[in-house]
Amino acid sequence: MAHRISALLIDDDARLGALVTEYLGKHDIDVAVAADGPRGLSALTKHRPELVLLDLMLPGMDGLEVCRRIRATPDLSGLPIIMLTAKGEDVDKVVGLELGADDYLAKPFNPRELVARVRAVLRRTSPATTPPPPKLRVGRLEIDFAAREVTVSGKRRVLTHHEFELLATLARAAGRVLTREQILDALKGQAEAFDRSIDVHIAKLRAKLEADPKEPRYIKTVRGIGYMFAREAD
């Protein structure tokens, strides 16, 4: 029997909720529905699903704030999120992705595309079946690739899925300069999360990992070329 995926849809559109629940249910995806942000967050803490489908335009607490709160909660921070919205402006897409959403789908959408996006996001965020690489330690920073955990001086730093993937890409090439194009190529399939925003994600990583983000010890900028993860901290 195929594994059935559990998902939570946070959306105040009852008609859409019924359609998504029925269609995804036929494709081994069980959908629970919450009509607003607070009820969605409550449902997440009680019954953790494998994925969240999150509407941007919610009454009261909007989808961006819900996304922000999920990513700020350690037990939920790694939960895959696909944003659904009737708004198609690029700025909304960029803000949502920079807050940590894993994908973005504008309404109206084809249900088959939603199924494909759900499966693609879960493939990207599921642990690899191959043996994980070892831990990497540089100065006070330690990256546990298998556990997907990052610590600085023994204290855990909470990273979004995108931030960890970006850090891992740089760290696995420690000592080599990677251009933005090389980074984008390595992160193919990341739902355009890094299109034109590599610098933004680097800045967010530095803010979480570096003692002084303006004088980074781990993620170096190589002017006119790209970025390099240091083999040894300064």
Contacts in CASP RR format, 6 or more apart in sequence:
PFRMAT RR
TARGET T0000
AUTHOR 0000-0000-0000
METHOD contacts of the structure
MODEL  1
MAHRISALLIDDDARLGALVTEYLGKHDIDVAVAADGPRGLSALTKHRPE
LVLLDLMLPGMDGLEVCRRIRATPDLSGLPIIMLTAKGEDVDKVVGLELG
ADDYLAKPFNPRELVARVRAVLRRTSPATTPPPPKLRVGRLEIDFAAREV
TVSGKRRVLTHHEFELLATLARAAGRVLTREQILDALKGQAEAFDRSIDV
HIAKLRAKLEADPKEPRYIKTVRGIGYMFAREAD
2 28 0 8 1.000
3 28 0 8 1.000
4 28 0 8 1.000
4 29 0 8 1.000
4 30 0 8 1.000
5 28 0 8 1.000
5 29 0 8 1.000
5 30 0 8 1.000
5 50 0 8 1.000
5 51 0 8 1.000
5 118 0 8 1.000
5 122 0 8 1.000
6 29 0 8 1.000
6 30 0 8 1.000
6 32 0 8 1.000
6 47 0 8 1.000
6 49 0 8 1.000
6 50 0 8 1.000
6 51 0 8 1.000
7 24 0 8 1.000
7 29 0 8 1.000
7 30 0 8 1.000
7 31 0 8 1.000
7 32 0 8 1.000
7 49 0 8 1.000
7 50 0 8 1.000
7 51 0 8 1.000
7 52 0 8 1.000
7 53 0 8 1.000
7 118 0 8 1.000
8 31 0 8 1.000
8 32 0 8 1.000
8 33 0 8 1.000
8 34 0 8 1.000
8 40 0 8 1.000
8 43 0 8 1.000
8 44 0 8 1.000
8 47 0 8 1.000
8 49 0 8 1.000
8 51 0 8 1.000
8 52 0 8 1.000
8 53 0 8 1.000
9 17 0 8 1.000
9 20 0 8 1.000
9 21 0 8 1.000
9 31 0 8 1.000
9 32 0 8 1.000
9 33 0 8 1.000
9 34 0 8 1.000
9 52 0 8 1.000
9 53 0 8 1.000
9 55 0 8 1.000
10 33 0 8 1.000
10 34 0 8 1.000
10 35 0 8 1.000
10 36 0 8 1.000
10 37 0 8 1.000
10 39 0 8 1.000
10 40 0 8 1.000
10 52 0 8 1.000
10 53 0 8 1.000
10 54 0 8 1.000
10 55 0 8 1.000
10 58 0 8 1.000
10 63 0 8 1.000
10 66 0 8 1.000
11 17 0 8 1.000
11 20 0 8 1.000
11 33 0 8 1.000
11 35 0 8 1.000
11 53 0 8 1.000
11 54 0 8 1.000
11 55 0 8 1.000
11 58 0 8 1.000
11 84 0 8 1.000
12 35 0 8 1.000
12 36 0 8 1.000
12 55 0 8 1.000
12 58 0 8 1.000
12 59 0 8 1.000
13 55 0 8 1.000
14 35 0 8 1.000
16 107 0 8 1.000
17 31 0 8 1.000
17 33 0 8 1.000
19 111 0 8 1.000
20 31 0 8 1.000
20 53 0 8 1.000
20 111 0 8 1.000
20 114 0 8 1.000
21 31 0 8 1.000
21 33 0 8 1.000
23 111 0 8 1.000
23 114 0 8 1.000
23 115 0 8 1.000
24 30 0 8 1.000
24 31 0 8 1.000
24 111 0 8 1.000
24 114 0 8 1.000
24 115 0 8 1.000
24 118 0 8 1.000
25 31 0 8 1.000
27 115 0 8 1.000
29 115 0 8 1.000
29 118 0 8 1.000
31 53 0 8 1.000
32 43 0 8 1.000
32 47 0 8 1.000
32 49 0 8 1.000
34 40 0 8 1.000
34 42 0 8 1.000
34 43 0 8 1.000
36 58 0 8 1.000
36 59 0 8 1.000
36 60 0 8 1.000
36 61 0 8 1.000
37 58 0 8 1.000
37 60 0 8 1.000
37 61 0 8 1.000
37 63 0 8 1.000
37 65 0 8 1.000
37 66 0 8 1.000
38 61 0 8 1.000
40 66 0 8 1.000
41 66 0 8 1.000
41 69 0 8 1.000
41 70 0 8 1.000
44 52 0 8 1.000
44 70 0 8 1.000
44 76 0 8 1.000
44 79 0 8 1.000
45 75 0 8 1.000
45 76 0 8 1.000
48 75 0 8 1.000
48 76 0 8 1.000
48 79 0 8 1.000
49 79 0 8 1.000
50 80 0 8 1.000
50 122 0 8 1.000
51 79 0 8 1.000
51 80 0 8 1.000
51 81 0 8 1.000
51 82 0 8 1.000
51 118 0 8 1.000
51 121 0 8 1.000
51 122 0 8 1.000
52 70 0 8 1.000
52 79 0 8 1.000
52 80 0 8 1.000
52 81 0 8 1.000
52 82 0 8 1.000
53 82 0 8 1.000
53 84 0 8 1.000
53 114 0 8 1.000
53 118 0 8 1.000
54 63 0 8 1.000
54 66 0 8 1.000
54 67 0 8 1.000
54 81 0 8 1.000
54 82 0 8 1.000
54 83 0 8 1.000
54 84 0 8 1.000
54 101 0 8 1.000
55 63 0 8 1.000
55 83 0 8 1.000
55 84 0 8 1.000
55 85 0 8 1.000
56 62 0 8 1.000
56 63 0 8 1.000
56 64 0 8 1.000
56 83 0 8 1.000
56 84 0 8 1.000
56 85 0 8 1.000
56 86 0 8 1.000
56 87 0 8 1.000
56 92 0 8 1.000
56 96 0 8 1.000
57 63 0 8 1.000
57 85 0 8 1.000
57 86 0 8 1.000
57 87 0 8 1.000
58 66 0 8 1.000
63 83 0 8 1.000
64 95 0 8 1.000
64 96 0 8 1.000
64 99 0 8 1.000
67 81 0 8 1.000
67 83 0 8 1.000
67 96 0 8 1.000
67 99 0 8 1.000
67 100 0 8 1.000
67 101 0 8 1.000
68 99 0 8 1.000
70 76 0 8 1.000
70 77 0 8 1.000
70 79 0 8 1.000
70 81 0 8 1.000
71 77 0 8 1.000
71 78 0 8 1.000
71 99 0 8 1.000
71 100 0 8 1.000
71 158 0 8 1.000
71 160 0 8 1.000
72 158 0 8 1.000
74 156 0 8 1.000
74 158 0 8 1.000
77 158 0 8 1.000
77 159 0 8 1.000
77 160 0 8 1.000
78 125 0 8 1.000
78 160 0 8 1.000
78 161 0 8 1.000
80 102 0 8 1.000
80 121 0 8 1.000
80 122 0 8 1.000
80 124 0 8 1.000
80 125 0 8 1.000
80 161 0 8 1.000
81 100 0 8 1.000
81 101 0 8 1.000
81 102 0 8 1.000
81 103 0 8 1.000
82 101 0 8 1.000
82 102 0 8 1.000
82 103 0 8 1.000
82 104 0 8 1.000
82 105 0 8 1.000
82 114 0 8 1.000
82 117 0 8 1.000
82 118 0 8 1.000
82 121 0 8 1.000
83 96 0 8 1.000
83 101 0 8 1.000
83 103 0 8 1.000
83 104 0 8 1.000
83 105 0 8 1.000
84 105 0 8 1.000
84 106 0 8 1.000
84 107 0 8 1.000
84 109 0 8 1.000
85 92 0 8 1.000
85 104 0 8 1.000
85 106 0 8 1.000
85 107 0 8 1.000
86 106 0 8 1.000
86 107 0 8 1.000
87 106 0 8 1.000
88 106 0 8 1.000
93 104 0 8 1.000
94 197 0 8 1.000
96 104 0 8 1.000
97 104 0 8 1.000
97 162 0 8 1.000
97 191 0 8 1.000
97 192 0 8 1.000
97 193 0 8 1.000
97 197 0 8 1.000
98 197 0 8 1.000
98 200 0 8 1.000
98 201 0 8 1.000
98 204 0 8 1.000
100 160 0 8 1.000
100 161 0 8 1.000
100 162 0 8 1.000
100 193 0 8 1.000
101 193 0 8 1.000
102 121 0 8 1.000
102 124 0 8 1.000
102 125 0 8 1.000
102 161 0 8 1.000
102 162 0 8 1.000
102 190 0 8 1.000
102 191 0 8 1.000
102 193 0 8 1.000
103 117 0 8 1.000
103 120 0 8 1.000
103 121 0 8 1.000
103 191 0 8 1.000
103 193 0 8 1.000
104 191 0 8 1.000
104 192 0 8 1.000
105 113 0 8 1.000
105 114 0 8 1.000
105 117 0 8 1.000
117 191 0 8 1.000
120 189 0 8 1.000
120 191 0 8 1.000
121 191 0 8 1.000
124 161 0 8 1.000
124 189 0 8 1.000
124 190 0 8 1.000
125 161 0 8 1.000
127 148 0 8 1.000
132 145 0 8 1.000
132 146 0 8 1.000
133 145 0 8 1.000
133 146 0 8 1.000
133 172 0 8 1.000
134 145 0 8 1.000
134 146 0 8 1.000
135 142 0 8 1.000
135 143 0 8 1.000
135 144 0 8 1.000
135 145 0 8 1.000
135 146 0 8 1.000
136 142 0 8 1.000
136 143 0 8 1.000
136 145 0 8 1.000
136 171 0 8 1.000
136 174 0 8 1.000
137 143 0 8 1.000
138 171 0 8 1.000
138 174 0 8 1.000
138 218 0 8 1.000
138 229 0 8 1.000
138 230 0 8 1.000
138 231 0 8 1.000
138 232 0 8 1.000
138 233 0 8 1.000
139 217 0 8 1.000
139 232 0 8 1.000
139 233 0 8 1.000
140 152 0 8 1.000
140 153 0 8 1.000
140 154 0 8 1.000
140 233 0 8 1.000
141 150 0 8 1.000
141 151 0 8 1.000
141 152 0 8 1.000
141 209 0 8 1.000
141 218 0 8 1.000
141 233 0 8 1.000
142 150 0 8 1.000
142 151 0 8 1.000
142 152 0 8 1.000
142 154 0 8 1.000
143 149 0 8 1.000
143 150 0 8 1.000
143 167 0 8 1.000
143 168 0 8 1.000
143 171 0 8 1.000
144 150 0 8 1.000
144 151 0 8 1.000
145 168 0 8 1.000
148 164 0 8 1.000
149 156 0 8 1.000
150 156 0 8 1.000
150 157 0 8 1.000
150 159 0 8 1.000
150 164 0 8 1.000
150 167 0 8 1.000
150 209 0 8 1.000
151 157 0 8 1.000
152 209 0 8 1.000
157 208 0 8 1.000
157 209 0 8 1.000
158 208 0 8 1.000
159 167 0 8 1.000
159 205 0 8 1.000
159 208 0 8 1.000
162 190 0 8 1.000
162 193 0 8 1.000
162 194 0 8 1.000
162 201 0 8 1.000
163 201 0 8 1.000
163 204 0 8 1.000
163 205 0 8 1.000
163 208 0 8 1.000
165 187 0 8 1.000
165 190 0 8 1.000
166 183 0 8 1.000
166 187 0 8 1.000
166 194 0 8 1.000
166 198 0 8 1.000
166 201 0 8 1.000
166 202 0 8 1.000
166 205 0 8 1.000
167 205 0 8 1.000
167 209 0 8 1.000
167 219 0 8 1.000
167 229 0 8 1.000
169 178 0 8 1.000
169 183 0 8 1.000
169 186 0 8 1.000
169 187 0 8 1.000
170 178 0 8 1.000
170 183 0 8 1.000
170 219 0 8 1.000
170 227 0 8 1.000
170 228 0 8 1.000
170 229 0 8 1.000
171 229 0 8 1.000
173 228 0 8 1.000
173 229 0 8 1.000
174 228 0 8 1.000
174 229 0 8 1.000
174 230 0 8 1.000
174 231 0 8 1.000
175 228 0 8 1.000
175 229 0 8 1.000
175 230 0 8 1.000
175 231 0 8 1.000
176 228 0 8 1.000
177 222 0 8 1.000
177 225 0 8 1.000
177 226 0 8 1.000
177 227 0 8 1.000
177 228 0 8 1.000
178 186 0 8 1.000
178 226 0 8 1.000
178 227 0 8 1.000
178 228 0 8 1.000
179 225 0 8 1.000
179 226 0 8 1.000
180 198 0 8 1.000
180 226 0 8 1.000
180 227 0 8 1.000
183 194 0 8 1.000
183 198 0 8 1.000
183 226 0 8 1.000
183 227 0 8 1.000
184 194 0 8 1.000
184 195 0 8 1.000
184 198 0 8 1.000
187 193 0 8 1.000
187 194 0 8 1.000
194 201 0 8 1.000
198 227 0 8 1.000
202 219 0 8 1.000
202 221 0 8 1.000
202 227 0 8 1.000
203 213 0 8 1.000
205 219 0 8 1.000
206 213 0 8 1.000
206 216 0 8 1.000
206 219 0 8 1.000
207 213 0 8 1.000
209 218 0 8 1.000
209 219 0 8 1.000
210 216 0 8 1.000
210 217 0 8 1.000
210 218 0 8 1.000
210 219 0 8 1.000
211 217 0 8 1.000
217 230 0 8 1.000
217 233 0 8 1.000
217 234 0 8 1.000
218 229 0 8 1.000
218 230 0 8 1.000
218 233 0 8 1.000
219 227 0 8 1.000
219 228 0 8 1.000
219 229 0 8 1.000
219 230 0 8 1.000
220 227 0 8 1.000
220 228 0 8 1.000
220 229 0 8 1.000
220 230 0 8 1.000
221 227 0 8 1.000
222 228 0 8 1.000
END
